[in-house]
Amino acid sequence: MQPKSPSILECPVGRAVETVGEWWSILILRDAFQGATKFDEFSQSLGIAPNILSRRLAHLTESGMFVRRRYHERPPRYEYVLTRKARDFFPVVVALLAWGNRHLAPRGESIVLANRSDARPFDPIVVDAADMRPITLANAVVVPGPRASRGMRKRLGSLKAMNPAVAPAGD
């Protein structure tokens, strides 16, 4: 278990990493998005040790990412069904896929995300829902939310790169 400082527990990124940050968890979710639901399907696809897979599936179920549903009585067998919370994680996996293709595929893409109806490859970006403009390091800043603690407000105020008055590096 990782230490849980107040700034990590209060930060949505810290809480997200606590839920899905372990790399097997992200790969399990990736496979679930591609249709895997059964222990054997995850095991075969990932080549993961059964004890690790059991722990990861239990954690993802306890975290509300899966609902475990019995599909066979004798012997009891369960499938893992994505919840809305897990389906809301899909854009994160899409962003990882796009980033991996852009920066970690020197010989070209081995997997491309495409439109289901016409197989046209997508070029994913993160956009603001209000104006559909891309969200970038150059135009984004982190500010305290309405429930931010005094400590979080102080922490965010001290982050040079996140200060609205400071120009971003690299753009």
N, C-alpha and C positions, 0 to 999 in steps of 0.2 A: 504494500500500500504506500502510495506517495504521501509525503507530508501535506497537510491541508492548511495553508496559511489563509488568513481572512481574505487577502486580496485575490487568492486563487478561488476560494469558495464563492466569493461575491461576483467574480468575473464570468460572464457567459461562456467565454472561450475555455476557461479553466474547468467549468462544470461540464462542458461538452467533451473535453479531453478525458475527464473522469469517466464519462459514460462510454465513449467509443474510441478513445485514443490509442488503445492497445492495438497493434497492427493486425492481429488475427481478427479482432472484432470488425474492423473496417472491411477486411476481405470476406468475412462471413456475410456482412451486409451487402457487399458487392454481389456475391453469389445469390443472395436472396432476391435482390433486384433483378437478377437474371433468371429467376424462377425456382431456385433450390428451396426446398422446405423441410426435407428430411435429413436426419443425422447422417445417414449413409451418403446422401448426395453431397453434403458439405465435406464429409470426410474424403470421399473420392476426388472431388474437385480440388481440394486444398492440400491433400496429403498431410494433414495435421494429425498429431497423436490424439487418440480418443479421449484421454483424460483432459487435455488442453481444450479440445472442442467442447466437451461436456461443461467445463468451467466457463468458457466464453459464452456458450448458449445460455447457461444459467444466469450469468451476469446480464446479458442482453435482455433476457426475459424479465429479471428483477428490475432492470432499468426502464422497462416499458417499451422496449424496441420490438419485442416479439410477444405474441400470445402463443402459449403451448396448447395444442389441441390434439386430443387422442384420435387416431385414425384406424387403429387396430386394437382389438380387445385382448386376444391371447396369441402371443405374448403382447403386453401393452406396448404400443408404439405411438410416438407423438410426432407431429409436424410443427414447425415453427412458422407462424404466420406474421407477416409484417403488420405493425400497427401504424396508425396515422403518424405518430411520433417518428417512427422509422422511415416512413415514406417521405416525410419532410426532410430527412437526411439525404435523400437522393441528389439534390443539387450539390451537396458537398462532394459526393463521389464523382459527379460529373466534372466539377472543378478540378479534382485530383487527376482525373483521366485527361482533361485538356492540358493541365500543367505538365503531366508526365509525357504526353505526346509532344508538347512544345519544347521541353527541356531535357528529356531523358530518353529520346528515341533517335539516336544519331543516324540510324540506317532507315528510318521511316516508321510510320505508325503501324503497329500490329493489330490494334483495335481502334475502331472509329465509332463514335456515337452518331447514329443516323435517325432521320425522321422515319417513324414506323410506316407511314403511308406510301412514301416514294423512295426510301433508302437514301435520300440526299443527306450527305454528312452535315452534322451540326458544327458550328464554331461557337462553343459556349462562352458567354461573358456574364458577369454579374452586373445587373442593372438596378436602378432605383425604380420601384413600382410606380411612383408618382409621375416621373417625367421620362422614364425609359432610357435615361442616360447611363452609360457605364459608370460603375463605382470604381475609382482608382485610388492609388496612394496619393496622387496629386490633388484630388478633390474631396477626400474623406478625412475626417478627424473624429476621434473618440471623445465624447463629452459625458459627464455624469448623467445618469438617468434619474427619474424622480425618486427612486428608492435607494439611490447610492448613499452609502454610509459616509461619515465625515472622513474616515480613513481612505476610502476609495476616491472621494473628491480631491483629497490632498495628493494621492498617488497620481491621478490623472493630470492634475495641475502641474505636477513636477516632470511629466514626460515631455521632453523637448519636441520630439517628432509629432506628438499629438496636440500640441498647442496650436489653436487656430491662427495665431499671429506669426507662426514660424513656417517658412516655405518648406515644402517636402524635399527630401533628398532624392536625387535620381530621376526626376521627371522633367 
